[in-house]
Amino acid sequence: MSVLGKLRVATLIAAIAATGAAQAGDPSARDWIPAPPGTGVFAAYLLGLSSSGFYDKGERVSGGPKIDVQGMVLRPMYFSELFGKTVQYEAILPVMRTTIGLSGMPDDRQTGVGDAQLGAAIWFVNNEETKTWFAWEPFITIPTGLYHSNHADASPGNNRWTTLQDFAFVQGVGESTFLEAVAEFEFFGDNNNYYGMTLKKDPAVRLMALASTNLTPSTYIGARYRYETGGREKLNGVEAVTNAKNHQLAFEVTHQINDANQVQLMYIHDLKVENGPRMRGVQLRYVHAF
């Protein structure tokens, strides 16, 4: 394989570097229904994802690398009121282990704290009577995570700043069914030390549709479809990864133990990946409100 080919595969692998944190940051059903001002929420996630194929421009790469990601994410939140609007402040703090297996080579495994995310949401529409909500939340990702430039793909950190803009609409239907739409726009800073090179990434767009309904008064099921595009990458000015055209499904079951405690199990499955690993796995979430 040529040097450029090796660099291209390396850059494709880098697409998974932030997957663990991103999965915890991705919304579950009813996440955009706000709690009353003055409520504190603490969420903890455990996740495990593994690849079932590796793709380059939509074509499966024979003998491509095997990717495994395990992680824990802590997510404290607080709901307040600002100028008569409900607002939420939150942080996303991941700890990740990524293992990359290449044929004939030792596994590249890195474990440590990932990049922290800080966000603040505001609900412009918060109508419990009509079960209608609309919110905007900007995030900023700070390059606080462990990063080794010679193990850039497996490192928990990405060595760049990013900003994320989320827009979410929720509409209740009937007694206990909710339909949701989320649009997400992510803008990336440069990684100036990606194996000694400069890695640039174009903005990415993710569109999500969610639906959920109660099975019992304390248990509901939900589904999420996500489409992602954009995110073209260049190494030292040379295109290494084309725009994404990715499709993903997730299914969840959520149980409210009591007024303060909730557990959720989610299964995540990539349907199609344009570049990089096609992932699937599970995520367990525990939420405590106080």
Residue, then its C-alpha position, 0 to 999 in steps of 0.5 A: m500500500s502506498v504512503l498516501g493509501k496508508l494515510r488515507v486508511a489512518t484518516l478513515i480510522a480517525a472517524i471513530a475517534a470521537t464515536g463513543a462521546a458522540q453516541a452519548g451526546d446523540p439524543s435519546a427519545r424525549d431528551w428534548i422535553p425539559a425538566p422544571p427549572g431548579t432540577g438537577v440531573f446526572a446521567a451516566y453512560l456505559l457503551g460498547l461498540s465494535s466494527s462489522g466492516f470497514y469502508d472507503k467511498g462506500e466500498r467495503v475494504s477487504g482485510g480492513p481494520k477492526i475497531d472496538v470502542q468501550g467507554m463511560v460518559l458522565r453528563p451533569m445537567y441543571f435546568s434554570e430560567l432565564f428571561g422567562k425561558t427554560v434553559q439547561y446547562e450541561a457538560i459531557l465528560p467521556v472516558m474511552r478505550t479504543t482498540i484498532g486491530l490491523s492484520g499482521m500488526p500489534d493492536d493499537r489500544q489507547t485508554g484515557v479521558g476524552d475531550a470535554q463538551l460544554g453546552a447550554a440549551i434554551w427552549f423557545v417553545n415550552n408548552e406542556e398543554t399542547k405537548t410542543w417544544f422547540a429548543w436550540e443548544p450550542f456546544i463547544t468541545i474543548p481539546t482536553g482529552l489524552y492525545h498522542s500524535n503517533h497514536a492519533d486514531a486510537s487516542p481518546g482526544n482529537n486535538r482540536w476545538t469544535t462547535l456544535q449547534d443543535f435544533a430540536f422540535v418535539q410534538g406529543v401525539g395522543e396520550s403517550t406518543f412523541l415525535e421528534a426532529v433534530a438538526e445538528f451542525e458541527f464545525f471543526g478546528d484544525n488538528n495541527n499534529y495528526y501524525g505530524m501533519t495538519l488535518k482539516k475537516d469540513p462542517a458535518v450535518r446530522l439529521m435525526a428523527l425520533a419516535s417513542t410511545n409508552l408500553t406501561p406508565s413507567t416504561y416506553i420504547g423508542a427508535r432513532y434514525r440518523y443521517e450524516t453528511g459532510g465532514r470531508e477531510k484533508l491532510n496537508g491540503v490533499e483530500a483523504v476522506t470524502n463527504a459522509k453519507n451515513h445512515q444509522l438506526a437505534f432502538e431503546v427501552t427506558h424504564q422509570i424506576n421512580d420519580a428520581n431514577q431511570v434506566q435505559l438500554m439502547y442498541i445502535h446499528d450503522l446501516k450504511v457508512e461511506n468512509g470508515p468503520r461500520m459500527r454496532g453495539v449497546q449503550l446503557r444509561y442511568v439518570h438520577a434527578f434531584 
